[in-house]
Amino acid sequence: MQNITYRTSRFFDDVADQRDRHVHLILIATKPDIIKQVPLYRELKKRGHLVLLGHTGQHYDENLSGGMLKEFSVEPDFNLNVRGAMHEVVSQIIGRLGHVISELKARGKIVIPYVHGDTTTAMAASNAGFCHGFASVHVEAGIRTLTPDYEKLKMKNGKWELNDIGAWRDFQMQAQNWTRGSLEPYPEQFNTRCSEAATGIHLAPVALDRGFMLSEGFSEDRIFVVGNSVVDATEEAMKDAKNATVFNRHPQLKEGGFVRFCIHRRENCASEKRFRAIYDAMKALILSGRTVLLIEMFQTNAAFERFGLKKEVEELARTHTNFVLSPVWSEYRDVIAAMSRAAVCATDSGSMQEEMNAMGVPCVTLRFGSDRSESAMAGGNLIAPPVSAEGIRKIIEFAWDHPEMRRSPKLYGSDVSRKCIDAVSRVLKEGEVFRTEEERLVA
């Protein structure tokens, strides 16, 4: 099929020549994919399995993909080279990956796709495999957005008001104060649910995620609570932090005491009201003398352009030495080296909520809810709904080096990649990842 590039000209023949019938196919597309999937790829390699690394090509430039692949010393076996709008990317992944899988199947191989989290790749790639009768291993399965029950809180003039941040934290630490049913983040909550339907082995990060899946009718014996493989990558990056170069570029971050902002969710960057609330909170922190790091991603920059803020934010960076405006860093060791010294992280990312928990850095989630709500229930994360700049600023200042938030329990395990592959191995001893209804009922 056109547009797919292979590492070698004999790609399919080379795979066919391998004696192992099972092909463990690790799929990556975005930076979080690379961070969380490469540890599993390495674990499979270490055990001597036939394993392939497939890249969709969604994140294709140096700072979003290339630099990190070099840092991790891995090279994809094939690249689907997808491009375009969301619907085009989805259809291209299904079509092109479907072609790769069909060729492997024709050569007698049983393909086991490993998909990650709530990405477009997870949704489309699991679909491509399922079309050929191959079920996926879903890494980071079962994540569902929970939202604090705002109706329980004191309202004034029909609006929610935040007065006592400590009480707000206590409220979030009670499981009964959260509700289900959010469609945000979009389209990630759709993606993860779709992926689950084509999954044969569900690798859930925490027991809360397993509970979601059981309530939705998934088979108990195929759901494994293993932690999150991001901790394996984070631990490795911390060991390599001495080689970080970020403090050469941004010396004002070296002593810590800063907040990292990350704003890239579609719902935040498409809504002027939400984006302005976050931006104005960040601006107020800068003007008050706090050190602020803003990582400018594609959606962030598009929002600055869309809402006429591009010149203003660039002027802020030019005139305030306590404000670092930076594009995405290409190396993970730089991210972890800097974030380990941060006072707080203010983000709408999912993975960063996990990384902050692993490093013991207070986190403020710039959303109405969270698909990592367990971190808020544990006390290390605070939801800051993007409705009020003043409210967001107050929450960030409360979380700033907050001692109790720094001591919140670590939730995502250790040696996670080993546990993930152990779970896969247990299933393969009994049968295949794809299981028919007859096999399920007889088991």
Secondary structure as UniProt FT lines:
FT   TURN            2..3
FT   STRAND          5..6
FT   TURN            9..10
FT   HELIX           11..16
FT   STRAND          22..28
FT   HELIX           31..46
FT   TURN            47..48
FT   STRAND          51..55
FT   HELIX           62..66
FT   HELIX           67..71
FT   TURN            72..73
FT   STRAND          78..79
FT   HELIX           86..106
FT   TURN            107..108
FT   STRAND          110..116
FT   TURN            117..118
FT   HELIX           120..130
FT   TURN            131..133
FT   STRAND          136..139
FT   TURN            140..142
FT   STRAND          146..148
FT   HELIX           150..152
FT   STRAND          155..156
FT   TURN            157..158
FT   STRAND          159..160
FT   HELIX           165..172
FT   HELIX           175..177
FT   STRAND          178..179
FT   TURN            186..187
FT   HELIX           188..197
FT   STRAND          199..204
FT   HELIX           207..215
FT   TURN            216..217
FT   HELIX           220..222
FT   STRAND          223..225
FT   HELIX           230..239
FT   HELIX           241..243
FT   HELIX           246..249
FT   HELIX           251..253
FT   TURN            254..255
FT   STRAND          258..262
FT   HELIX           266..270
FT   HELIX           272..287
FT   TURN            288..289
FT   STRAND          291..296
FT   HELIX           298..306
FT   TURN            307..308
FT   HELIX           310..319
FT   TURN            321..322
FT   STRAND          323..327
FT   HELIX           332..339
FT   TURN            340..341
FT   STRAND          344..347
FT   HELIX           351..359
FT   STRAND          363..365
FT   TURN            371..372
FT   HELIX           373..377
FT   TURN            378..379
FT   STRAND          381..383
FT   TURN            386..387
FT   HELIX           389..399
FT   TURN            400..401
FT   HELIX           403..406
FT   HELIX           416..430
FT   HELIX           437..442
//
